Amino acid sequence: MMNQRSNPGQLASLVLATLFGCVVLTGCGVRDGKDADSTGDDRLYVVATTTMVADAAARIGGEHIRLNPLMKPGVDPHLYEPTPKDGIALREADLVLYNGHFLEGQMEKALQALGKKSYAVAEAIPERELLQDVESSHADPHVWGDVELWIQSLEVVGEALATTDKDNAEVYRIRTQEAVAELKELDVWVKGRISEIPEAQRILITSHDAFGYFGEAYGLQVLGLQGISTVGEVGLAERVAMVDFIKDKGVKAIFVESSVNPAVIESVSQDAGVRIGGELFSDALGQGGQMEEMNGESYDVGTYIGMIKHNVNAVVEALK
């Protein structure tokens, strides 16, 4: 039994590991998720963790799958605390898709324990193409910022669906090819838009370091107040250093993130005398069905393609 001085985070982790983990593996006496579902839906039951992974599954699986996305728009995967309901969903799923590289934080061990029905879509990317996190022993998980890298993750989703549901395998593979073609066009579009920013002004500053792959792929210097995870707090020294950097480089704008508390970056904005250039989607997509328009083109920010277009348009318009 822990005393009152025990670390609250350690206590929470212990409770989650005990409750969530045993629900995934054995049920722990909790009512079976399929018994609770009276729809009689016999389609492939797919559980996806993040909104980006869920979008890939929806794009390829379409009407042939019953998709359960665990995380909603605006949810920070680094801090997400799984519930017993999530545990039941994972145990009953025919297929589980997640990002990997510890993006899902507290869920990682339970996801790995699911065995062959579980796919970490970002972990199929060759190590040489990954950015390493200097503060931890694993790679930066935010691979979707580089559209070419995300294509590889999307292909993992397509093959996982085809392998698990052989009756519809051909459909999944055709849709994967179509989705890959769309993303290749998106990659070209991103490069064209970023080229509108003068090279000296291609400095992207955000709440946390979620845009490393984006910067590496498209030629921007990226700095985040926090590291690749949002766990922990930003110290005074980091804030002062960021303010000095912004003033020294004459940065035109900095950005808040949809899944991160904006208070600290807004404080830096005030101290540095630099404007907020907009809100970027970093670790989660926007709300599905929310349409935006730029240069005569409309897109849904609740999709991966729409998220990328929103972010690129916001960055270009603020920095050019």
Order of alpha helices (4+ residues) and beta strands (2+ residues): alpha-alpha-beta-alpha-beta-alpha-beta-alpha-beta-alpha-alpha-beta-alpha-beta-alpha-beta-alpha-beta-beta-beta-alpha
